[in-house]
């Protein structure tokens, strides 16, 4: 019946348009069919931001972005070592931002088949090693800059922030390791003699 009313209303609207008396659509039904309405269960996990894990992720994002900006604001392309530092800072920043969004929105609870604790541990441990290497390389490239110049100041600041970011990733690795160890089914370090 409603289909008939809709067709009849459309036909009447077309007739009014041809007569020049159209006032707009006259159909008085739902704006969208019921099957077109979607819902999402992604939520904003506000307590996550204030947790140690959330605070460390925010610090990693901010400090990593500062390293990226400080190195990127110089002629880093002249030194291949600084290209490595830039690569590490961008890669880790993108991975950390993705993890932050996943945990903040609660998307990790929608995919329980993915071992999120193991994934978080692998990302954080890898980022710790990569950032430690990048911070040491960044510190060694400072000898190629002239003291007191813009490049020297940027590289010195980026070295400090790279070590701070390494410290944050180390702390996140420790927290991820504790979460991973407390996950049911992980008996790697427990004595299994019975």
N, C-alpha and C positions, 0 to 999 in steps of 0.2 A: 504494500500500500504506500509506504513512504517513497519507494522508488518511483511509483506512478506520480506522486505529488511533486517530486523533484523534477521529473521530465516535463510535467505540465507547467511548472514554474519556470523552467528554462525556456520552454517554448514561448510563454507569455513575455518573458524578459526580452527575448529576441524580437518578438513582434513590437514591443514598445520601443526598442532601439531603432527599428526600421521606421516607426512612426515619428520618432523624435521626442517621445514622451517618457523616456527611460529615466528613472530616479535612482538607479542602483539596483543591486540584487534584492529580490523580494523573497527569496527562499528563507524560511525561518526554522532551520534545523540546526544540528550540531555543526560547529565550525570544522571539526575534523572527525573522521570515523573513529569509532572506539578502538579498533585494532591498530590505529596509527599512534596511539598514546604509548610512550615508553617510560620506563622508570629505571633508575640506576641506584645501586646500593653502595656506590662510592661515597664515603663520608670524609669530612675533615676531622682528623684525629688530633685534636688540640693537646691532649696530654703527652703525645709523642714529642712535640716540640720542646717541652720542658723536661723531658727525660734526659739522662746522660747521653744516651745514644743519639737522640735528636739534636741536642746541643752540640755534640761533636760533629755531626753531619753539617750543621749550619756553619760551624767554625771552619770545617774543611772546605766548604763551598766558598766562603768569604776569603779565607787565606789563599786558597788555590787561584781564585780570580785575581787577587792582588799580585801573586807571583806572575800570572799570565800577563797582566797589564804592565807590570814593571819591566819584564823582559821584552815584551812586545813593543814597548815605547822606545826601544833602542835599536841600533843596527845589529840585531842578533843574527841576521842571515850571513854576516861576514865570518862568524865563528860557528862551525858545525856543532860544537858542544852545547851552545846555547839553543840551537835548533832542537836538540834532544830535550833540554829543559822545557822548552815551549811545548813540545809534543807531549811530554809527561804531564805537564800542568793542564793542558787542554783535555787529554784523554781521561785523567783522573777526575777532573772537574765535571765532565759530561757523565761519567759513570756514577759519581757521587750524587749529582743532581737527579739522575734517574732513580737511584735507590731512595733518595729523600722523598721524591714525589710518590713513589710506590708505597713507602711506609706511611707517609702523611695522609694519603687518600684511603689507606686500608686495602689497596688492591692486592697486597700479598695474601690477605685472607680469602680472596676470591680464587686463588690458584694454589690450593693446598698441596698439589702434586709436585710443586717446585720446592726443593729444600732451601728455603730462604735463609736459614741460619748458616748453612754451608756456603751458599752463594755470597752472603754478606762477609763471612770470614775470608773467603778467597779474594774478594774484591779488596777488602781492607788490608789483608796481608800483602797482596801484590802491590797495592798502592804504597804501602809502607816501604817496601824494598825499592820500588821505582823512584819514589820521592827522595829517599835517602841518597841514592846514586845521583839523582838530579841536583840535590842540594850541595853535595860534595863537588860535583862538576861545576856548578854555579860559583862556588867559593874559589875554585882554582882558576876560573876565567877572569876573576877580578884582577889578577896580576897583569892581564893584557890591557887594562883600562888605565887611563891617566887619572891619578888621584885628584879629587876635587872637581872633576868634570861631571856633567849630567849622566853620562854612561856609567861612570864609577859609582855614583850615588844610587842609581837605579839597580845596578847589579848587587851592590851591598845590601840594599833594602830587600831585593828579591831573594837573596841568600838567607837573610834572617827569616823572612816569611816562608821560605821553602823548608827551613828547619822547624818552624812552628807547625807547618802543615804536616811534616813528617811525624812530629810529636802527637798531633791530633789523630793521624791514621794509626799510629802505634797504639794509642789508647782505645780507638775503635776496634782494632784487631784484638786487643785484650778482652774487651766486652763481648765481641762476637765469638771469641774462643770460649768464654764462659757460657754464653747462650748455647753454643754448639755442643759443648760438653754436657750440659743439662738436658739436651734434647733426648727424648726416649729413643732407644735403638742405637745410640752411639756408645759403644763399649770399648773403644780403642785403648784407653788408658787404664781401664779397670782390671783388676786381677780376676781372671776367669777360672781359677782352679776350684774345682768342686769335688 
